[in-house]
């Protein structure tokens, strides 16, 4: 009986610590940066090419436009991801877009929400690409899980950007035969 009480107290203590972690750290933020040898224009074109997204975004399957005009502010798309054999769907909303420079999106799903910003900046060596992510769990259990997953999410973003770097640096496609259809836009807040 004494062992059972000790076990129960231990389980309760672990549960309290689990939920406390989500209260103390309800949001996880991280940043990743790569340097590529190509121009911001070419980097943007490769990054935006949906046919190549599965080569740099782990688990990416496809996107499906839900409302608005693709690649413009306010466009809402479902993004389908393969998560260890199970299909996950995230709703992507474009908040701001400045071609060759900046992309600001929000991803929402039942479990969590993520604000994601990708910035491109020309350097003497090529282009610096930085992603900034802020993730919040939806509900007390999800917030606690997200707070424990911060390092894994950062590692995944680092891997995604390393894949993007390789894809951009090895790019041979000519994206500049067609006029750029993107326009600088921002959602009014």
PLY file of the C-alpha trace (Angstrom):
ply
format ascii 1.0
element vertex 189
property float x
property float y
property float z
element edge 188
property int vertex1
property int vertex2
end_header
0.00 0.00 0.00
2.87 2.37 0.84
4.48 1.72 -2.57
1.16 2.50 -4.29
0.91 5.84 -2.46
4.49 6.72 -3.42
3.75 5.82 -7.05
0.57 7.91 -7.03
2.40 10.92 -5.57
5.15 10.51 -8.16
2.62 10.36 -11.03
0.83 13.45 -9.68
4.12 15.30 -9.31
5.08 14.44 -12.91
1.65 15.60 -14.14
1.99 18.89 -12.26
5.49 19.42 -13.72
4.21 18.58 -17.21
1.40 21.16 -17.03
3.63 23.70 -15.27
6.09 23.56 -18.19
3.26 24.54 -20.56
2.22 27.40 -18.27
5.77 28.72 -17.92
6.63 28.27 -21.62
3.35 28.34 -23.60
5.12 29.56 -26.76
8.28 28.28 -28.42
10.26 30.57 -30.74
13.30 29.70 -32.81
15.27 31.04 -35.75
17.40 29.42 -38.46
19.66 31.01 -41.07
21.44 29.75 -44.17
23.68 31.44 -46.72
23.25 30.45 -50.36
25.40 31.33 -53.37
22.51 32.54 -55.57
20.67 35.86 -55.85
17.57 36.64 -53.76
15.48 36.43 -56.96
16.66 32.92 -57.82
16.50 31.81 -54.18
12.89 33.06 -53.95
11.97 31.29 -57.18
13.39 27.94 -56.03
11.85 28.31 -52.55
8.44 29.12 -54.07
8.46 26.31 -56.65
5.79 23.91 -55.36
7.20 21.08 -57.49
10.42 21.27 -55.41
8.92 21.79 -51.94
9.02 18.08 -51.08
12.78 18.19 -51.69
13.36 20.63 -48.85
10.29 20.47 -46.57
10.23 17.20 -44.65
6.96 15.34 -45.29
5.49 17.92 -47.71
2.91 16.37 -50.04
0.89 19.17 -51.64
-1.07 22.38 -51.18
-4.68 23.05 -52.06
-5.97 26.62 -52.43
-9.05 27.14 -50.24
-9.73 30.85 -50.81
-8.16 33.95 -52.31
-5.60 34.09 -55.07
-2.54 31.86 -54.76
0.66 33.57 -53.60
-1.12 36.77 -52.54
-1.97 38.28 -49.17
-5.04 36.69 -47.67
-4.70 33.47 -49.68
-5.67 30.45 -47.58
-4.44 26.98 -48.51
-4.50 23.55 -46.98
-0.99 22.13 -46.72
-0.81 18.34 -46.62
2.10 16.76 -44.72
3.03 13.10 -44.32
3.70 12.63 -40.61
5.13 9.11 -40.21
2.54 7.58 -42.53
-0.40 9.72 -41.37
-1.59 12.68 -43.42
-1.73 15.95 -41.51
-3.46 19.09 -42.78
-2.45 22.62 -41.83
-4.26 25.78 -42.87
-1.79 28.31 -44.28
-2.68 32.01 -44.50
-0.37 34.49 -46.22
-0.14 37.67 -44.12
2.56 39.61 -45.98
4.57 39.05 -49.11
7.40 41.10 -50.62
8.86 39.11 -53.52
12.53 38.20 -53.20
12.59 39.61 -49.64
9.90 38.56 -47.18
7.11 36.04 -46.63
4.93 36.04 -43.49
2.45 33.20 -42.97
0.31 31.71 -40.23
-0.25 27.95 -39.98
-3.17 26.69 -37.92
-4.18 23.18 -36.97
-6.11 21.56 -34.15
-3.03 20.92 -32.03
-1.06 24.16 -32.48
-0.63 27.44 -34.35
2.58 28.75 -35.89
3.60 32.19 -37.11
6.32 31.75 -39.72
8.44 34.44 -41.36
11.03 33.86 -44.07
13.35 36.75 -44.96
15.87 36.93 -47.79
18.70 39.46 -47.79
21.35 39.98 -50.45
24.95 39.65 -49.23
28.35 39.82 -50.89
28.38 35.99 -50.98
24.81 35.55 -52.30
21.68 35.51 -50.16
21.08 35.10 -46.44
17.79 33.31 -45.75
16.36 33.45 -42.24
13.25 31.74 -40.93
11.61 32.74 -37.67
8.96 30.53 -36.09
6.72 31.08 -33.09
4.59 28.08 -32.10
1.83 27.91 -29.49
-0.10 24.82 -28.46
-3.90 24.98 -28.47
-4.93 23.97 -24.98
-3.02 23.08 -21.80
-1.84 19.63 -22.93
-0.75 20.90 -26.35
1.11 23.87 -24.81
3.04 21.49 -22.57
3.86 19.14 -25.43
4.97 22.06 -27.65
7.17 23.41 -24.84
8.94 20.04 -24.66
9.24 19.80 -28.50
11.07 23.13 -29.00
14.50 21.62 -29.64
13.08 19.02 -32.04
11.14 21.69 -33.99
14.28 23.85 -34.25
16.32 20.84 -35.43
13.68 20.08 -38.08
13.72 23.67 -39.34
17.54 23.61 -39.47
17.36 20.41 -41.56
14.69 21.90 -43.86
16.81 24.99 -44.49
19.94 22.91 -45.13
17.90 20.99 -47.74
16.76 24.33 -49.22
20.37 25.56 -49.33
21.45 22.50 -51.28
18.48 22.84 -53.65
19.15 26.54 -54.32
22.93 26.18 -54.68
22.49 23.29 -57.15
19.63 24.93 -59.09
19.95 24.97 -62.88
16.33 25.86 -63.77
15.69 29.22 -65.41
12.81 30.83 -63.52
13.06 34.20 -65.21
11.53 33.51 -68.60
8.09 34.35 -67.22
7.15 37.63 -65.55
7.06 37.56 -61.75
3.43 37.34 -60.67
4.02 38.29 -57.04
3.20 41.76 -55.79
4.22 43.31 -52.48
1.27 43.10 -50.12
0.41 43.05 -46.46
-2.74 42.25 -44.50
-4.07 45.28 -42.66
-3.80 44.64 -38.93
0 1
1 2
2 3
3 4
4 5
5 6
6 7
7 8
8 9
9 10
10 11
11 12
12 13
13 14
14 15
15 16
16 17
17 18
18 19
19 20
20 21
21 22
22 23
23 24
24 25
25 26
26 27
27 28
28 29
29 30
30 31
31 32
32 33
33 34
34 35
35 36
36 37
37 38
38 39
39 40
40 41
41 42
42 43
43 44
44 45
45 46
46 47
47 48
48 49
49 50
50 51
51 52
52 53
53 54
54 55
55 56
56 57
57 58
58 59
59 60
60 61
61 62
62 63
63 64
64 65
65 66
66 67
67 68
68 69
69 70
70 71
71 72
72 73
73 74
74 75
75 76
76 77
77 78
78 79
79 80
80 81
81 82
82 83
83 84
84 85
85 86
86 87
87 88
88 89
89 90
90 91
91 92
92 93
93 94
94 95
95 96
96 97
97 98
98 99
99 100
100 101
101 102
102 103
103 104
104 105
105 106
106 107
107 108
108 109
109 110
110 111
111 112
112 113
113 114
114 115
115 116
116 117
117 118
118 119
119 120
120 121
121 122
122 123
123 124
124 125
125 126
126 127
127 128
128 129
129 130
130 131
131 132
132 133
133 134
134 135
135 136
136 137
137 138
138 139
139 140
140 141
141 142
142 143
143 144
144 145
145 146
146 147
147 148
148 149
149 150
150 151
151 152
152 153
153 154
154 155
155 156
156 157
157 158
158 159
159 160
160 161
161 162
162 163
163 164
164 165
165 166
166 167
167 168
168 169
169 170
170 171
171 172
172 173
173 174
174 175
175 176
176 177
177 178
178 179
179 180
180 181
181 182
182 183
183 184
184 185
185 186
186 187
187 188
